[in-house]
Amino acid sequence: MGRLSATSVKATKEPGRYGDGDGLYLVVSKSWVCRVQKNGKRRDIGLGSVKKVPLALARERAVKTRMQVEVGIDPVSERRKEAGIPTFREAVTLVFAENKASWKNQKHRAQ
């Protein structure tokens, strides 16, 4: 692990993907991506912008992400929960409860 250096990250201008090892990639549009695979499904998980996330922190986040995937936790849904973003099912339930009183027809309420 550790094929990239902080200096090379700052100096990279050519568009493309540059591997650091263990599934950590620098995507030039300048963002960090961790590629993980579980049960035959491959997924790229964003770790942040290069401007805000230094190489050392990106490596730490990649390790944490891989550990979560190994245990069976979806890192993206965990991040959304922490941010307070509801799932689609939760959002539907909220909208239904808010609008239920405005529906005058019993048929529409049942639908």
Secondary structure, 3 states (H helix, E strand, C coil): CCCCCHHHHHHCCCCEEEEEECCEEEEECCEEEEEEEECCEEEEEEEEECCCCCHHHHHHHHHHHHHHHHHCCCHHHHHHHHHCCCCHHHHHHHHHHHHHHHCCCHHHHHC
